[in-house]
Amino acid sequence: MLHKLAVTASFCAATISLLAQNTTPTDTTGKDLNAVEIISTKADARTPMAFTNISKEQIEKINYGQDIPYILREVPSLVMTSDGGTGIGYTGLWLRGSDASRINVTINDIPLNDPESQQVFWVNLPDFASSTDDIQVQRGVGTSTNGVASFGGTIKMGTNKLETKPYLRLNNGFGSFNTLRNTVAFGTGLRSDRFLLEGRLSRIASDGYIDRATARLASYFLTGAYVGEKTTVKLTTFGGQERTYQSWYGTPASRLSGNRDSMLVFAGNNGLNEAQIQNLLNSGRTYNFYTYENQVDDYRQTHYQLHLTHIFNLRLTMNAALHYTKGLGFFEEFREDESFDRYGLVAPNDSLTSTDIIRRRWLDNHFYGGTFSVAYKKSKFDVTLGGAANQYIGDHFGELIWMQFAGDVAKDFNYYRGESTKNDGNLYARSNYRFADKFNLYVDVQGRMVQYITKGIDNDLRAYDVNDELFFFNPKAGLTFNRNKNEQAYFSVAVGNKEPNRNDYVDAPSGVTPRPESMIDFEGGYALTGEKINARINFYYMQYKDQLVLTGELNDVGAPLRMNVDNSFRRGIELEIAYRPIEKLLISGNATFSQNKIESFEELLYDYTNGFDIVRIQHSNTDIAFSPSVIAGGRAEYFIHKNISMSWLPRYVGRQYLDNTQNEFLSIDPYFVNDIAVRWSKITKRENKVAIQVLTNNAFNEMYSSNGYTFSYIFDQRITERFFYPQAGRFFLLSFQLEF
């Protein structure tokens, strides 16, 4: 597989050399501080695909300290959720029904997804929106990028825009559930015509909507840059420390319905003790299974990025970067009456076979590598060559920090430990060619190599040993037609391939090896731009082979379980419109109507009636889990005064099935939620900026759940459990911004 990348690398090197030799030097006197911005993998007006750009100004208007998924609430085909119910703490998103493990996320073109789980844990970067200059969300396969493959979409965040003038920004806020936010940011501006420094410190605290779902979050951002005539060097570090009380267990359906008899049946099926039963009966919809005072997730993540941009001339530009991310943390939990052999321990005596324990389960990981891109542009032609090489090294281990009856246990005893290494390299070439004045041909090819090695003892004391090498070839091509400056049509076809994640390998049923998944993505659309109205319609058809779909179950750390299905597809229509009927009123909206189907799905049930048996149930032509057929949202913003605006932000999410059986009993009900925001802003005579904004979340107090899971088993009869994640009713967040 390495020789395939080597051939591609040789081609890239030869092309770079040819471009450099045939380029006439051009005067580049004068600084463009934004030349350092990473644009090599972004889509633009010539790219035949669906994408949304969010500017810094737009981010500021909707940034109340909630995580990035809530900043993206107006993106078409996007659904967000929050474990704690308020958008602070553990949050997540789906795009076109695809979960976060198949959405590629980068910061300045550096991968953010965890290489093993392929998830993005937004809680590790609290208030990152305050340091974000722009966000682009691509839907579908998207452009070639670094990191995990994009199956549902790509989120590209940029922080590399630099400000020439000094500034000091303060942003303080508070709100319901004892939410408190403090942010201070500064910039020195350009000093000695060459240097600048920018930074930010943030603190966010919230008690959460769900019982005890507290979040204590802190983060920082610091960047220093040297800006030359043709070369810019930038060193950036940012990170976050989160300590959140666990709320990933969810709320049982019986607790949401308030049916006491059903709750008692649930308690009996799941072995709840008297204290746990009383907690269930008396908690309401904010129920949290966990009551141990230190049932927390405690994790620190630190990022370092070194970026170099060199402008050879107006046609040829190079970007290169080195990066390193360190992650370390644990979650702690109390476990009652656990057997000694569950932890590989010998009981102190024959009469004492179990004990209460407190355990911590750790992650200790390192992720580092480099990226590059070279861009060459002429009037009708441009080409970008780029790639990356990254390595991830991670340890998973568990420790017992307290036992009621300790027995003979070494102080540094780990009841499980596993080590992982993942090597990931890719090379891509991307080109646009404008011909016949109105047509643009887009071609993008990528070769990607993945090697994943993980070995050890899992937390259930099962041994695992994985060594997988994969090579993927991902071609893309499309055509854009500009009828005039106001009308555009486009069509593209793209191939995507993606490796399984760690849980797919480690949690697979005995004898099952997860297969990589592949997809062909067809996209086509039409866009109209006018003085008062902008509109876009996009059609997509995503045909999958061996897609890894969610089963609806979670493992014991709250991660979703998946399985391969032979054939499945997603197809839909995305509609977007922005209309300004009068100067003071802007109306925008989007809607997605889709079908998301699995041709054939085999449901597995474990039968414990007489030992252990497996029951297999065949299903055909069913909806893919967590893939609503209707998603809609929008904004109506009215400027009451030149300094005062009011916005209404509605969003609707259709029915979501918790598994792939398309059983309405195992689904999340549709919901329609409305947020209302009021913003006052002013620039003073001394050019200071002041803004006060208030967000009323869920203004009409809709009682709804945005996420859930289910599992079933047989014990004499089929027993099905359903869990949901209720979201907060009406609550408020206020933000006060001041910039000098």
CORRAWO-V652874 format. One record per helix or strand of 2 or more residues. SS is the DSSP state (@ for helix, = for strand). FROM is the first residue (numbers start at 1). LEN is the number of residues. If there is no record, write none. Layout:
# CORRAWO-V652874
ss: [SS:SS]
from: [FROM:FROM]
len: [LEN:LEN]
This chain:
# CORRAWO-V652874
ss: [@:@:=:@:@:=:=:@:=:=:@:@:=:=:=:=:=:=:=:=:@:@:@:@:=:=:@:=:=:=:=:=:=:@:=:=:=:=:=:=:=:=:@:=:=:=:=:=:=]
from: [2:33:51:56:68:78:91:100:103:110:122:128:134:153:167:179:195:215:231:251:253:260:274:284:296:316:340:354:381:414:439:463:487:502:517:533:560:585:613:630:644:656:664:667:671:689:705:718:731]
len: [20:4:5:6:4:5:5:3:5:2:4:4:6:6:9:9:12:13:15:2:5:10:9:3:16:24:4:24:23:22:19:22:12:5:13:22:23:23:11:12:10:2:3:2:13:9:10:9:9]
